[in-house]
Amino acid sequence: MMFTHLETSTSEDAWIRAGVRDLPRLQECGGSVVVLLAHPDDEALGCAALLRRLGETDAHVTVLLFTAGENSHPGSPTHTPADLRTIRLDEFDAALSTLNPTAASTLFDLGDGALAAHQETILAEAVAATADLPGPLTIVAPHHADGHSDHDAVGEVAREVGRLRAATVLEFPIWYWHWADPDDAAWRSWRFLPDPDGLDREALWAHYPSQMEDLSDAPGDEAILPLDVLAHFARGGDTFAVTRFAGEEQEPPEAAEAVANDARTAEAVFDRVHSELVDPWELRSSDYEIAKRAALLRALPGGRFSHVLEIGSSIGALSRELADRAERVTAIDASARALATARGLYPDVANLDFTRMTIPDDWPAGRFDCVVLAETGYYLSREQLRRTMKRIESSTTADFTLVLCHWRGEITDWPLDAESVHEMCLAYWPDAALVHHPAAEYRLDVLTIAAKERA
């Protein structure tokens, strides 16, 4: 997802006409509420009505702020990040005390723009903050698909805490209203919480002049929240995606991670699998695998690629056929044993390179015009898949093709499934040209991403 606050925002009138004010009402929450924020001003935009209403009850409210928002104006010629850090924290204190003076807040200062790399820390702090709180428990955070990397990271953690603590999670969109279109179906299932009497949003926003007004007349000092963006938060209430996680409290993440599989355990797991069987998925002999591979190759756009990256090559059956469609193929896999087999099977294919790497921590050099992620995405955590998408975006040509192909069956002992992987990728590149190839046993999507969608 690439956008800038300087782009023309989807008009608030369009959202109102589509019925955003007419969504079902959110049932007010009590008990204990933990609010996770990426930046100062998230609370004033996304959950002002909720915080004010909670201040009128006996709910226990804890606010965790994970950055000081110091990089809001990276091109400012008049304010350094240190200047903005001080300003924005002062603004936050004033705004929160206006909304809910009894709420306790803590700053973790993990770095504005860097929260995707700190999700484990955010999760640990959020889990600690929810320990021993009286129920029922509600977690409030930016939406996990808001389009801003910091918001997305905090939203994903909120959902994980919800699962661990069997809590209700309320996710508030902020930038979604800016870049999304009312035709998107996602918001139709959300809930609306009207402003309580006496909540003056304009007076509240006045606590954030560093975001609502230009810092100066100089380029780089423009307001982050111009009037067309602010209009989305003057509709008379908050909007939330609501998820209620039920069941017994799960083990804390420290214990869960000891048994959970993701990219970090892939090398050992798949080395063991390939030591037991040379071709554990029967890629070269199974009628299903052969037919699926043929369907993937037929789905590729016509012409010849310059450089294809295949993520998760196993013993190289698809890699070998991709080499007939490209000047060069880089095939990567976490398993050294799988790659040793692949090199033995195809020693004389000059334009095919097999390399052991564990994504997203490792990444090959080069500029790719086609990336194939087949039967691999569900071995990644959500955070690892998001980092992988960012790696893809930074290493591809202006126009490129992304091929996604995954088995639809139930995946056990791994974080994701086919639908999760594909939907996360489609949400990351929402304007890509998509060709969906329906199949009963697997999902195959081909995305064409053009330069204008990455600007």
Secondary structure as UniProt FT lines:
FT   TURN            5..6
FT   HELIX           12..18
FT   HELIX           20..22
FT   STRAND          32..37
FT   TURN            40..41
FT   HELIX           42..46
FT   HELIX           48..55
FT   STRAND          60..65
FT   TURN            70..71
FT   TURN            74..75
FT   HELIX           81..99
FT   TURN            101..102
FT   STRAND          104..107
FT   TURN            112..113
FT   HELIX           115..118
FT   HELIX           119..130
FT   TURN            131..132
FT   STRAND          137..142
FT   TURN            144..145
FT   HELIX           149..165
FT   STRAND          168..172
FT   HELIX           176..179
FT   TURN            182..183
FT   HELIX           186..189
FT   STRAND          191..194
FT   TURN            197..198
FT   HELIX           201..205
FT   TURN            206..207
FT   HELIX           209..212
FT   TURN            219..220
FT   HELIX           227..230
FT   HELIX           231..233
FT   STRAND          237..244
FT   HELIX           253..256
FT   TURN            257..259
FT   HELIX           263..276
FT   TURN            280..281
FT   TURN            283..285
FT   HELIX           287..299
FT   STRAND          305..311
FT   TURN            314..315
FT   HELIX           317..322
FT   HELIX           323..325
FT   STRAND          326..333
FT   HELIX           336..345
FT   TURN            347..348
FT   TURN            350..351
FT   STRAND          352..356
FT   TURN            359..361
FT   STRAND          368..374
FT   HELIX           377..379
FT   HELIX           382..395
FT   STRAND          396..407
FT   HELIX           418..428
FT   TURN            430..431
FT   STRAND          433..437
FT   STRAND          442..449
FT   HELIX           451..454
//
